[in-house]
Amino acid sequence: MYKRIPNVFEKILLVVGIAIVMIGYTFIHRMYVYSGSVLTWDLIVSMLLWLISLVLIISLAVSENVKEELRVVAENQLSELKLIKEELQLMKRARRK
């Protein structure tokens, strides 16, 4: 099994994602308390923007993970193609003899 080490971008993305979750929740909770526990349009817009930013961070993390996994798959396929090429060359040599 291949164990992948997170790169710098993923580490930064993790820190930014956690910060967005914590700061966004705190601000939305403060807006809710200041509005007198009443759901206002400003609060709804803030919640939707916060959720959109969370979805964006999650999609960035998923796409980065997919990119890294595809790199590993491409490297494995390249090594298999090299082995196939060597085997075909050996078969050609065997036919000539």
C-alpha positions as CSV (number, residue, x, y, z in Angstrom):
1,M,0.0,0.0,0.0
2,Y,1.3,3.4,-0.9
3,K,1.5,5.9,1.9
4,R,1.3,9.4,0.8
5,I,2.8,12.3,2.7
6,P,0.7,15.5,2.6
7,N,2.4,18.4,0.7
8,V,2.7,22.0,1.8
9,F,-0.4,23.1,0.0
10,E,-2.5,20.5,1.8
11,K,-1.2,21.5,5.2
12,I,-1.9,25.2,4.4
13,L,-5.4,24.2,3.2
14,L,-6.0,22.3,6.4
15,V,-5.1,25.3,8.6
16,V,-7.2,27.7,6.4
17,G,-10.1,25.3,6.5
18,I,-10.1,25.0,10.3
19,A,-9.8,28.7,10.6
20,I,-12.7,29.3,8.3
21,V,-14.8,26.8,10.3
22,M,-14.0,28.4,13.6
23,I,-14.1,32.0,12.7
24,G,-17.2,31.7,10.5
25,Y,-19.1,29.9,13.2
26,T,-18.1,32.4,15.8
27,F,-19.2,35.4,13.6
28,I,-22.5,33.8,12.6
29,H,-23.2,32.9,16.3
30,R,-22.5,36.5,17.3
31,M,-24.8,37.9,14.5
32,Y,-27.5,35.5,15.7
33,V,-27.2,36.7,19.3
34,Y,-27.0,40.4,18.4
35,S,-30.1,40.1,16.2
36,G,-32.0,38.9,19.3
37,S,-32.2,35.3,18.3
38,V,-34.2,36.2,15.2
39,L,-33.4,34.9,11.7
40,T,-32.6,37.9,9.5
41,W,-31.6,38.1,5.8
42,D,-28.1,39.2,6.8
43,L,-27.8,36.1,8.9
44,I,-29.1,33.8,6.1
45,V,-26.7,35.4,3.6
46,S,-23.8,35.0,6.0
47,M,-24.6,31.3,6.7
48,L,-24.8,30.6,2.9
49,L,-21.5,32.3,2.2
50,W,-19.9,30.4,5.0
51,L,-21.3,27.1,3.7
52,I,-20.1,28.0,0.2
53,S,-16.6,28.7,1.5
54,L,-16.6,25.3,3.3
55,V,-17.6,23.5,0.2
56,L,-14.9,25.3,-1.7
57,I,-12.2,24.3,0.8
58,I,-13.5,20.7,0.7
59,S,-13.5,20.6,-3.1
60,L,-9.9,22.0,-3.2
61,A,-8.8,19.3,-0.8
62,V,-10.5,16.5,-2.8
63,S,-9.0,17.8,-6.1
64,E,-5.5,18.0,-4.6
65,N,-5.8,14.4,-3.3
66,V,-7.1,13.2,-6.7
67,K,-4.2,14.9,-8.4
68,E,-1.6,13.2,-6.2
69,E,-3.3,9.8,-6.6
70,L,-3.3,10.2,-10.4
71,R,0.4,11.0,-10.3
72,V,1.0,7.7,-8.5
73,V,-1.1,5.9,-11.1
74,A,0.7,7.5,-14.0
75,E,4.1,6.6,-12.6
76,N,2.9,3.0,-12.2
77,Q,1.6,2.9,-15.7
78,L,4.9,4.3,-17.0
79,S,6.9,1.6,-15.3
80,E,4.6,-1.1,-16.7
81,L,5.0,0.4,-20.2
82,K,8.7,0.3,-19.9
83,L,8.6,-3.4,-18.8
84,I,6.3,-4.2,-21.8
85,K,8.7,-2.4,-24.1
86,E,11.7,-4.4,-22.8
87,E,9.8,-7.6,-23.1
88,L,8.8,-6.9,-26.7
89,Q,12.5,-6.1,-27.5
90,L,13.5,-9.4,-26.0
91,M,10.8,-11.2,-28.0
92,K,12.1,-9.6,-31.2
93,R,15.6,-10.7,-30.4
94,A,14.4,-14.3,-29.7
95,R,12.7,-14.4,-33.1
96,R,15.8,-13.4,-34.9
97,K,17.8,-16.2,-33.5
